[in-house]
Amino acid sequence: MELTHPTSPPSEAFFSRVFGEWRAEFRAILEGHKQDIQARLEKIELSLEKKSDKEHVTLLVTGLQEDLRRHAQDINHIQNELTQKLNTEALWKLIGLVLTVGSAFGGLIGFVVSMLLRSRGHG
């Protein structure tokens, strides 16, 4: 360290050394802050990735639920149409059966009546 007279101004070397020490201290402080900021950024990035993954998964699950809901509605609609169609077909089959049985029964009664009339006419 340079000794100077109390009335003489400090030398350039003194200022240079003091500024060099300050610069080293500030550099160390700034380097520490830089490391802290980088660590925080890494945490934030990881958090965002996790959040992004979570949001992506949530979005996928929501999409799948909507697809399943839509498919369930389609299945219910098809089932209702089939039920109505089967009910209509069953009703027409029943009507056809009733008409067939009625026609057969009517034919049988007509045959019996004609036989009775023939037998009375001859007898």
Secondary structure, DSSP 4 states (H G I P E B T S, - for coil): -----TTSPPPHHHHHHHHHHHHHHHHHHHHHHHHHHHHHHHHHHHHHHHHHHHHHHHHHHHHHHHHHHHHHHHHHHHHHHHHHHHHHHHHHHHHHHHHHHHHHHHHHHHHHHHHHHHHHHH-
